[in-house]
Every structure is written in C-alpha cells, then in structure tokens.
Amino acid sequence: MKATIVNFRGGKHTQYTNQMIISPEGVSKREQAEKLVGKAVTFTTKGKKTISGKVASAHGNKGALRVIFEKGMPGQAISEKVDIQ
C-alpha cells in the first residue's frame, strides 16, 4: 500500500525528526487507519537507501498515521511516497 508523508510530528516548540505523519491512499477514517497499526513502513531515498519504520498509531480522525522511523528523516522526505507492508 502506498502513502504520502505529510509532515513531521511536532508541537508548538518541538519537532520529532524520526516521527512522521503519513496519509495512506484509500483510507479516510480513523477506524480504517487503526487496522494498519503495527505494519512496517519503508522510505526509499533518491540515492536508493531505505529507511524503515513502524506504524505507531492513528493520528486524527481523517485516516492519518503516525510512523516512528529508525533514524531522523530528511526534510526533503515531506510529500514523498512510502510503502506500507
């Protein structure tokens, strides 16, 4: 399943660079998003390196997901595609 990286997870004064908010294709409700919790996520950079992560929880009521990656993500990753296994 494909998904798009929406933004970093963060608050008013903080930004967690290893946690991203993603929006999966075809998912529009929180109940659908909660079924994807625990799945593996991979991001492939332009240089063909892969950064893997895991879906931690649903984010909001419109089907977004919070993903924790193994290391910090680059800012260029925003609006790029990821794969959910």
Residue, then its C-alpha position, 0 to 999 in steps of 0.5 A: m500500500k502506498a502513502t504520502i508523508v505529510n509532515f513531521r510530528g511536532g508541537k508548538h516548540t518541538q519537532y520529532t525528526n524520526q516521527m512522521i505523519i503519513s496519509p495512506e491512499g484509500v483510507s479516510k477514517r480513523e477506524q480504517a487507519e487503526k487496522l494498519v497499526g503495527k505494519a512496517v513502513t519503508f522510505t526509499t531515498k533518491g540515492k536508493k537507501t531505505i529507511s524503515g519504520k513502524v506504524a505507531s498509531a492513528h493520528g486524527n480522525k481523517g485516516a492519518l498515521r503516525v510512523i516512528f522511523e529508525k533514524g531522523m528523516p530528511g526534510q526533503a522526505i515531506s510529500e514523498k511516497v512510502d510503502i506500507q507492508 
